[in-house]
Amino acid sequence: MNSPSQTRTIKVSALARVEGEGALNVRVKNGVIKDLQFRIYEPPRFFEALLRGRIFSEAPDITARICGICPLAYMMGASQAMEDALGVKVTGPLRDLRRIIYCGEWIESHVLHAAMLHAPDFLGLDDALLIAKAHPELVGKALQLKKLGNQLLEAIGGRAVHPVNLKVGGFYKLPTPLDLAPLKDRLQWGMEASEDIARAFAGFDFPDLDIDYECVSLTHPDEYAICEGGILSSTGEYLDLDAFLGPYGEEHVAHSNALHGVGPRGRYLVGPWARYNNNGHQLSERSKALAKDCGLGAKVTNPYKSILVRMVETLYACEEALRLIETYEMPDRSCVEVTPGPGTGYGCTEAPRGICFHSYSLDKQGHITRAIIVPPTAQNQKQIEEDLRQVVQGNLHLDDEALTWRCEQTIRNYDPCISCATHFLKLDITRE
C-alpha cells in the first residue's frame, strides 16, 4: 500500500479498448489533487477545413470517414444539415429507413463496446479473449448480436462500414420488403440476446460513484430520440438546433488536441445515460422492464452502470427496427429532390456515444463555405476529467496498478471515440 504523501509516477503507454490515443496526467501533493489533465494527443485531422469548397452532396461521405464505428452519425447529421439549409424534409418510409439503419449502428456499436471492450474491466480481465475462455456462450451471443447490427447496415446501406447507399435527401436505392424480411427473426432473437447479456452484466460489482450530471440529449415529442429532435438539458431548458451554438460551444485547452465542449454551466454529459435520464419514459415497456430488472431507476448517476444502459438501448433498437420493418412499404422514390442554393442548416443525431451536431453554410452554387462539427467525445471531455478527479481523489489508497485500472475503467464508461474528438491510456501520476 502506498502512502498518499509518496511521490509516484505511473505510465501506461496507451489506453487499450478505445478508439484513438490519449493520456491522463495527475499530480497529487499531500493527498490532494493539484492538477489533472485528460490529454488527447492524436493528431487533429481538420475535417471542417477539408469540407470548405466542396459541393453539399459530398459532405455525408466525407464526414463518415471521421469514424468507422459510427459513420451514420456523421452521414445523417451532415445530410440533415444540408436538407435544412436547402429547405428539404425527409418523411414517411424514407425517414423510417433512416431510423432502422441507425438502430443497426446502435446495436453493433453498443454491443462491441459493452461486451468486448468494457465488460473485461468488471471481471478483472485484460480483454474479451479471456472472457471467451470463461464464458464462451455469452461472448458468442454478443458477437452474433453485433453481427445483427452489421446486417441491418448492409441491408439498407450497402455495407456495414461506411455505408454507400445514403445521400442528402434519402437513398440511392431502396430495399424491398423482401430484402428486409429475413431480418425479422434475427431481430426477435436479438431482443432475447440483449436481455440475456444485460442481466449477466447486472451481476457485476460496480464501483461506488454518484454524480449529479447535467444531461444533454436530443428529445422528440413522439419517440425515443435517435435521428431527429431538439436539444434538451436535464435542467429543463430546450433549444431548437439552430440555437445550439449560442449557449453551447467548444474551446481550446493547452493539454489536448481535441476541443473541449462547454455548455451554459460548463461541463455536461452526452451519451446513453444522458438519453436515458432525459427520455427514459419514452422507451418501450419491454425495455423499461429490462432496466428495472437490471436495477436501474428512473435516473442513472453511477457512470459505471452505463454498460447496462447500453444494453437496454440495444434491446430498444432491436424492437424499434423490427417494428419499422414490419410496417415498411416502399415509397415511389428513393430520395427527395434537392436543388443546390445558398443557406445555413443544422443537423443532429444521437450517435451511440451522444449527440453529434453539424452546421454548414452554402453559397448559391451549393458549395460549403463553413462547416462546424461537434462530436460527442469532445463534448464529454470536461465531464470525463471531473469523473476522473473524483475517482482518483477517492482511491489514492490503491496501489499504482489498481489505480491505473480504475482510471481506465472510468474513461471507458464513456466509450470515447478519441479519433472523432481530434479532429487512452498513458497515465502519469505524480504524488508529492
C-alpha positions in Angstrom: 0.0 0.0 0.0 1.3 3.4 -0.9 1.4 6.5 1.3 -0.6 9.4 0.0 2.4 11.6 0.6 4.7 9.5 -1.6 6.0 10.8 -4.9 4.9 8.3 -7.5 4.7 8.3 -11.3 2.6 5.8 -13.2 2.9 5.4 -17.0 0.8 3.4 -19.4 1.9 3.7 -23.0 -1.6 3.7 -24.5 -5.1 3.0 -23.3 -6.4 -0.2 -24.7 -10.0 -1.0 -25.8 -10.9 2.5 -27.0 -10.6 4.1 -30.4 -7.7 6.6 -30.6 -4.8 7.7 -28.4 -4.8 9.7 -25.2 -3.2 10.2 -21.8 -4.0 11.1 -18.2 -1.6 13.2 -16.2 -2.3 13.6 -12.4 -0.2 15.5 -9.8 -1.0 14.8 -6.2 0.5 16.7 -3.2 -0.1 15.7 0.4 -3.0 13.5 -0.6 -4.8 16.3 -2.6 -5.0 16.5 -6.4 -3.3 19.7 -7.6 -3.6 19.1 -11.3 -5.4 16.6 -13.6 -5.4 16.6 -17.4 -7.1 14.2 -19.7 -4.9 14.7 -22.8 -5.8 13.6 -26.3 -2.6 13.7 -28.3 -3.9 12.0 -31.5 -3.2 14.5 -34.4 -6.1 16.6 -35.5 -7.4 15.9 -39.0 -9.1 19.2 -39.9 -12.3 17.8 -41.5 -14.1 21.1 -41.2 -11.4 22.8 -43.3 -11.4 19.9 -45.7 -15.1 20.4 -46.4 -14.9 24.0 -47.4 -15.3 24.4 -51.1 -16.9 21.0 -51.6 -20.3 20.6 -53.0 -23.0 19.9 -50.4 -23.7 16.4 -51.7 -20.2 15.3 -50.8 -20.4 16.1 -47.1 -22.1 12.8 -45.9 -19.4 10.5 -47.4 -16.5 12.7 -46.4 -17.6 13.1 -42.8 -18.4 9.4 -42.5 -14.6 8.9 -42.6 -14.3 10.6 -39.3 -15.3 7.3 -37.6 -15.6 3.7 -38.8 -17.6 2.7 -35.8 -20.4 5.3 -36.1 -20.2 6.6 -39.7 -24.0 7.1 -39.7 -23.8 9.7 -37.0 -21.8 11.8 -39.5 -23.6 10.8 -42.7 -27.0 11.5 -41.3 -26.1 14.7 -39.4 -24.5 16.1 -42.5 -27.4 15.1 -44.7 -30.0 16.7 -42.3 -28.0 19.9 -42.1 -27.9 20.1 -45.9 -31.6 19.4 -46.1 -32.3 22.1 -43.5 -30.2 24.6 -45.5 -31.9 23.7 -48.8 -35.5 23.5 -47.5 -35.9 19.7 -47.9 -37.7 17.4 -45.5 -37.4 13.6 -45.5 -40.5 11.9 -44.2 -42.5 8.7 -44.3 -40.8 5.4 -45.3 -37.6 7.2 -46.1 -37.4 8.6 -42.6 -38.3 5.1 -41.3 -35.4 3.6 -43.2 -33.0 6.1 -41.7 -34.2 5.2 -38.2 -33.9 1.4 -39.0 -30.3 1.7 -40.2 -29.4 3.9 -37.2 -30.7 1.2 -34.9 -28.2 -1.1 -36.6 -25.4 1.3 -35.8 -26.6 1.4 -32.1 -26.7 -2.4 -31.9 -23.2 -3.0 -33.4 -21.5 -0.2 -31.5 -23.2 -0.8 -28.1 -22.5 -4.5 -28.1 -18.9 -4.1 -29.3 -18.2 -1.7 -26.5 -20.2 -3.3 -23.7 -19.3 -6.9 -24.3 -15.9 -6.7 -25.8 -14.3 -3.5 -24.5 -15.9 -2.6 -21.2 -17.0 -5.9 -19.6 -13.4 -7.1 -19.1 -12.9 -4.2 -16.6 -15.6 -5.6 -14.3 -14.1 -9.1 -14.5 -10.5 -8.2 -13.8 -9.6 -9.4 -17.3 -7.4 -7.8 -19.9 -9.5 -8.4 -22.9 -12.6 -10.2 -24.4 -10.5 -13.2 -25.4 -10.2 -14.1 -21.7 -13.9 -13.6 -21.2 -14.4 -16.1 -24.1 -12.5 -18.7 -22.2 -14.6 -18.3 -19.1 -17.9 -17.6 -20.7 -17.9 -18.8 -24.4 -21.6 -18.8 -24.8 -22.0 -15.2 -23.6 -19.3 -13.9 -25.9 -20.6 -16.0 -28.8 -24.1 -14.4 -28.3 -22.6 -10.9 -28.2 -20.7 -11.5 -31.4 -23.9 -12.7 -33.1 -25.8 -9.7 -31.8 -23.1 -7.3 -33.1 -23.3 -9.1 -36.5 -27.1 -8.4 -36.5 -26.4 -4.7 -36.3 -24.0 -5.0 -39.2 -26.6 -6.9 -41.2 -29.1 -4.0 -40.8 -26.4 -1.6 -42.0 -25.7 -3.8 -45.0 -29.3 -4.4 -45.9 -30.1 -0.7 -46.2 -26.7 1.0 -46.5 -25.0 -1.5 -48.9 -22.2 -2.3 -46.5 -21.5 -2.4 -42.7 -18.6 0.1 -42.6 -19.1 3.5 -44.3 -22.4 2.6 -46.0 -22.6 3.7 -49.6 -26.4 3.9 -50.1 -27.2 7.1 -48.1 -27.3 10.6 -49.7 -28.7 14.0 -49.0 -32.5 13.6 -49.5 -32.6 9.9 -48.8 -31.1 6.9 -50.5 -29.6 5.9 -53.9 -31.5 2.6 -53.9 -34.4 1.3 -51.8 -34.5 -2.1 -50.2 -37.7 -4.1 -50.8 -39.8 -5.5 -48.0 -38.4 -8.9 -49.1 -34.9 -7.6 -48.7 -35.7 -6.8 -45.1 -37.9 -9.8 -44.2 -35.1 -12.2 -43.3 -34.1 -9.7 -40.5 -37.3 -10.2 -38.6 -36.5 -13.5 -37.0 -33.0 -12.2 -36.3 -34.3 -9.2 -34.5 -36.7 -11.3 -32.4 -33.6 -13.3 -31.4 -31.7 -10.1 -30.8 -34.2 -8.9 -28.2 -33.8 -12.1 -26.2 -30.0 -11.9 -26.6 -29.9 -8.3 -25.4 -31.9 -9.2 -22.3 -29.6 -12.2 -21.5 -26.4 -10.1 -21.8 -27.9 -7.2 -19.9 -28.9 -9.5 -17.0 -25.5 -11.1 -16.9 -23.8 -7.7 -16.8 -26.2 -6.6 -14.0 -24.4 -9.0 -11.7 -21.1 -7.1 -12.0 -19.7 -5.4 -8.9 -20.0 -1.7 -9.8 -17.6 0.7 -8.1 -19.3 3.4 -6.0 -19.6 6.7 -7.7 -22.5 9.1 -7.6 -22.5 12.2 -9.8 -25.3 14.7 -10.4 -24.8 15.2 -14.2 -26.3 17.9 -16.4 -27.6 15.6 -19.1 -27.9 16.9 -22.7 -29.6 14.9 -25.4 -31.9 15.1 -28.3 -35.6 14.9 -27.5 -38.6 14.3 -29.7 -42.3 14.5 -28.6 -43.3 11.3 -30.3 -40.4 8.8 -29.9 -37.2 8.0 -28.1 -34.9 10.4 -30.0 -32.4 8.8 -32.3 -32.2 10.6 -35.6 -34.2 13.8 -35.0 -35.3 16.3 -32.4 -34.3 19.4 -30.4 -31.8 19.8 -27.7 -32.9 19.1 -24.1 -30.9 19.7 -20.9 -31.9 17.9 -17.7 -32.2 21.4 -16.2 -35.4 21.7 -18.3 -34.0 24.0 -21.0 -35.0 23.2 -24.6 -33.3 24.5 -27.8 -34.0 24.2 -31.4 -31.0 23.0 -33.4 -30.3 26.5 -34.8 -29.9 27.8 -31.3 -27.4 25.2 -30.1 -24.3 27.1 -30.9 -25.3 30.0 -28.7 -25.1 28.5 -25.2 -23.0 25.5 -26.3 -19.6 25.7 -27.9 -16.0 24.4 -27.9 -12.8 25.8 -26.5 -9.1 25.1 -27.0 -7.1 23.8 -24.0 -3.4 23.6 -23.9 -3.2 19.9 -22.9 -5.4 18.4 -25.6 -5.5 18.3 -29.4 -9.3 17.9 -29.2 -11.6 20.8 -28.5 -13.5 20.7 -25.1 -17.3 21.1 -25.2 -18.6 23.9 -23.0 -22.2 24.4 -22.0 -24.0 27.3 -20.2 -22.9 25.9 -16.9 -19.5 24.5 -18.0 -19.3 20.7 -18.3 -22.2 18.5 -19.3 -22.9 14.9 -20.2 -24.0 13.4 -23.5 -24.4 9.7 -24.3 -26.5 6.7 -23.4 -27.2 7.6 -19.8 -27.9 11.2 -20.7 -30.5 10.0 -23.1 -31.9 7.5 -20.6 -32.1 10.2 -17.9 -33.9 12.7 -20.2 -36.1 10.4 -22.3 -36.3 7.0 -20.5 -40.1 7.4 -20.2 -40.3 7.0 -24.0 -38.6 3.6 -24.0 -40.8 0.6 -24.8 -42.4 -1.3 -22.0 -40.1 -4.2 -22.5 -37.0 -2.0 -22.4 -38.3 -0.3 -19.2 -38.8 -3.7 -17.7 -35.3 -4.8 -18.5 -33.9 -1.6 -17.0 -35.8 -2.3 -13.8 -34.6 -5.9 -13.7 -31.0 -4.6 -14.0 -31.5 -2.4 -11.0 -31.7 0.9 -12.9 -34.0 3.6 -11.6 -35.5 6.5 -13.5 -32.2 8.3 -13.3 -28.6 6.9 -13.6 -26.0 8.7 -11.6 -23.3 6.0 -11.4 -21.3 6.2 -14.7 -20.1 2.6 -14.4 -23.7 1.5 -14.9 -23.6 3.0 -18.4 -22.8 -0.6 -19.6 -26.3 -1.6 -18.5 -28.0 1.4 -20.2 -26.2 0.5 -23.5 -27.7 -3.0 -23.4 -31.2 -1.5 -22.6 -30.8 0.7 -25.6 -29.7 -2.4 -27.7 -32.9 -4.1 -26.8 -34.9 -1.0 -27.7 -33.0 -0.7 -31.1 -33.9 -4.3 -31.9 -37.6 -3.7 -31.0 -37.7 -0.4 -33.0 -36.1 -1.9 -36.1 -38.5 -4.8 -36.1 -41.5 -2.5 -35.6 -40.5 -0.4 -38.6 -39.6 -3.3 -40.8 -42.9 -4.9 -40.2 -44.8 -1.8 -41.4 -42.4 -0.8 -44.2 -43.8 -0.2 -47.7 -41.5 1.0 -50.5 -42.1 4.7 -51.4 -42.3 5.8 -55.0 -38.9 7.5 -55.0 -35.7 6.6 -53.2 -35.0 10.3 -52.3 -36.4 13.7 -52.2 -35.2 16.0 -55.0 -32.6 18.6 -53.7 -31.8 21.8 -55.6 -28.4 23.5 -54.8 -28.6 27.0 -53.4 -27.5 29.3 -50.6 -28.4 28.7 -47.0 -27.3 27.7 -43.5 -28.5 24.4 -42.0 -28.3 22.4 -38.8 -28.4 18.6 -38.2 -28.0 16.5 -35.1 -28.4 12.8 -34.3 -27.7 10.6 -31.3 -24.5 8.7 -32.1 -24.0 5.7 -29.8 -21.8 8.0 -27.7 -24.1 11.0 -27.7 -25.3 14.0 -29.8 -23.3 14.7 -32.9 -24.0 18.2 -34.1 -23.4 19.6 -37.6 -23.9 23.0 -39.1 -23.0 24.1 -42.7 -23.3 27.3 -44.7 -23.6 27.1 -48.5 -23.1 29.6 -51.3 -25.6 30.0 -54.2 -24.0 27.1 -56.1 -24.3 24.8 -53.1 -20.6 24.8 -52.1 -19.7 24.6 -48.5 -18.4 27.9 -47.1 -18.4 27.0 -43.4 -18.5 23.7 -41.5 -18.9 23.1 -37.8 -18.9 19.5 -36.4 -19.3 18.9 -32.7 -18.7 15.2 -31.9 -19.9 13.6 -28.6 -16.5 12.7 -27.1 -15.4 16.3 -27.4 -18.5 17.4 -25.6 -17.8 14.9 -22.8 -14.2 15.7 -22.1 -14.7 18.2 -19.3 -17.1 15.7 -17.6 -14.6 12.9 -18.1 -12.0 15.0 -16.3 -14.4 15.7 -13.4 -15.2 12.0 -13.1 -11.5 11.1 -13.0 -10.9 13.8 -10.4 -13.4 12.2 -8.1 -12.2 8.7 -8.8 -8.5 9.5 -8.2 -9.2 11.5 -5.1 -11.3 8.8 -3.6 -8.9 6.0 -4.5 -5.5 7.3 -3.6 -5.1 4.4 -1.2 -4.9 2.0 -4.1 -1.5 0.9 -5.5 -0.3 2.2 -8.8 -1.6 -0.7 -10.9 -5.1 -0.8 -9.3 -5.5 3.0 -9.6 -4.5 2.9 -13.2 -7.0 0.1 -13.9 -9.8 2.2 -12.2 -9.0 5.2 -14.2 -9.1 3.3 -17.5 -12.3 1.7 -16.4 -13.8 5.2 -15.7 -12.8 6.5 -19.1 -14.3 3.5 -20.8 -17.6 4.3 -19.2 -17.9 6.9 -22.0 -16.8 4.6 -24.8 -14.7 7.5 -26.0 -14.1 7.9 -29.7 -10.8 9.8 -29.5 -10.4 9.7 -33.3 -13.7 11.6 -33.6 -12.7 14.1 -30.9 -9.5 15.1 -32.6 -10.2 16.5 -35.4 -6.0 6.1 -23.5 -4.3 5.5 -21.5 -1.0 6.9 -20.8 -1.4 7.6 -17.1 1.3 9.8 -15.5 0.5 10.4 -11.8 3.0 12.2 -9.6 2.5 12.1 -5.8 4.4 14.7 -3.8 
